[in-house]
Amino acid sequence: MSGPIFTGQADAAVRAFVDDAEQAVAAQAYADVMTNLNASIKHPTPYYETQITVTKAAGGRVVHDRGIVYGPWLESGAGRRTRFRGYHSFAKARAAVEAKAPGIVQHTLRKWLRQMGG
């Protein structure tokens, strides 16, 4: 018995593909969050945008604002205390990326299959 399944090369290739696909989906989520913020914020100060990042976590990648204290207010608004309703940038990006993810993963898979000679 020989071949990539038996040598462990297939497992390594699958892990690398999954990592690449997660990164591609996370990059799109990051781009969507930034696009939403840029379209919503009327008087931007660059600090908040510079805190948005992608990190690797258990179970995949996470796009977040590093826990900025006013992040939840920017996302959801202040409720009844003000007229500010929030930007919902992360929620909008999540919905958009959920729709785009299958295509992103499929594109990544095609790239990996070409690299593996398939």
Protein Blocks (a to p, Z undefined) as FASTA:
>chain_A
ZZjklnommmmmmmmmmmmmmmmmmmmmmmmmmmmmmmmmmbdcfklmmmpccdddehia
cddehhpaklmmmmnonojmbmbebjolmmmmmmmmmmmmmmmmmmmmmmmmmmnoZZ
